């Protein structure tokens, strides 16, 4: 008789465990976690963590108690081979127990709800003396406007340290969600409505964020960056942002790049102050203002050049790849393939690199 081989059950049983282990190890691979919500860098994010941890540990304790009681019941009262157990006594009701399991959860929920609601209302209201920044969500980038100074920028919000900032937010198209985890919680950007988000950075630094609401094909590529500066550096940044774009030297590669910009499809959506100023009465911003494009250090929804391979993570190289084929780097992008030649891309990269 031919011997049948037993199926290799150990592989099917251990494969899910191995995959889960690999995923967990991969998640711990990076030392720097730019979207780490537990690494508070300001009092607003700290308030959220102060609320989160007691609720988390309380929920963990309840989970252990409930699961422990369940496992205890399963093992103590399980059916054993060769040992019969009498039918358990059927109980119609127990007023004391019913009161306990009704009152205790109510008290627990109230203990969670009161500080939660208090914190939510407190963080939702901006103080009257806060610095205002308008945040406008687009598919798929964030626009930032500073009403007090008139600065308009994109993808990178610059704020002074130790200053309360009130982000007044809305959306030009679909529902977005502005989330800078080290500085604050999440807040929706709703078309036709204005919501507010408080931001506060204790120290100068770079704080990454992301759109936290699915908003279309390139939702995963809609990032943001908040840069906190000293007051002196912030004032200098504001003064620089109000200047028109630097004019390229006559006959230079940068001037040729400006001609490519003016002669192509770029001017249909992008603005460069001092180059193609629009009528202020009909001003619309379908795409980021490029007047000080190079000063941001990121583009394409703040995903490039960071998402390139570390060996290629060069700003100018990333810009060449973006200009050659935007839809590849941001699927669904409203910036089409421009049909530029390699020489035109090089000239445009040179020109854009001067816009600091």
C-alpha positions, 0 to 999 in steps of 0.5 A: 500500500502506498504511504500517504504523506501527512500535510505540513500543518506546522507551516499553515499554523506558523505562517500568520504568526511569522507575518505578524512578527515581521510587520511588528518588527518593520514598524519598529525599524525607523528610529524617527517617527514623524507622526508619533502622537505620543511625543508631545512638543507643546501644551495642546498635544500634552493635554490630549496625552494626559487624557489618553493615558488614564483612559487607556490604562483603565480600559486595559485593566477592565479588559484584563479583568473581563478576559481573566474572568472569562478564561477562569470560567472556561477552564474551571467549568469546562466539560471533562472526559469521564466526569459528569457535571450537574446541570447548572441552576437556572436563575431568572434574575438577580437584582443586585448583580443587574444593578452592579453591572449597570451602575459600575459601567455608568460610573466608568463612562461618566468618569471618562466623559466629563474630562473628555468633553471638557478637554474637547471644548477647551481645545476647540476654542481659540483664545482671542489673542492667538495668531491666526493662520488660514488653512485651506485644504485642496486635493492634495495639498494644504495652503496657508494664508497669514491675514496679518502679514499677507503671506501665502504659502503651501505645504509648510506652515511656519509659526513662532515658538511659544506662541498660541496659533489659531488655524482657521480651516476650510476646504476648497473641494472635499472633506480633509483633516489637518493633523500635526500629531506632535502639536495637536489632535485632528480637525476636519476641513469642511467645504463651506464651513470654518473650523478651528484648530489650536497649535502651540510649539514649545521649541523650534523644530520641524513637525510633520503632519498628514491629512487624516481623512480619506480625500481621494486617490492621492490621500496618502500623498497629502502631507504637511509640515509645521516649522517652528522658529524663534520670533526673530527668525519668524519675523525674518521669514515673514519679511522674506516671503513678502518680497517678490521673486528674485529676477534671474540673471540675463542670459542665464540658465535660470532666465531660460527656465523662467521663459519655460515657465511663462511659455508653458502650461505652468502659468495656468495654475501657478503664481510667481509674484513679480513674474505673472501677478494675477488681478487681485480681484479675481485671484484664485489659487488652483495650485501652490504659489511658487514665489518662494518655492525653494524655501520650503524644501518639499513639494508634491504635497510635501511628499517629495523628495522625502519619499525617494530612495535615500540614495536619490533623495536630492531636492533637484533630482526629485524636482526633475522626476516630478516635472517629468511625470507628476501623475506617476508621483501623485496619482490623480494629480491635477498637474498633468504630464507637461511634455517637457524636454530634458533640457527644459526640465533642467532649465526649469529646475534651475529657475525654481531653485532660485525662488527662495 
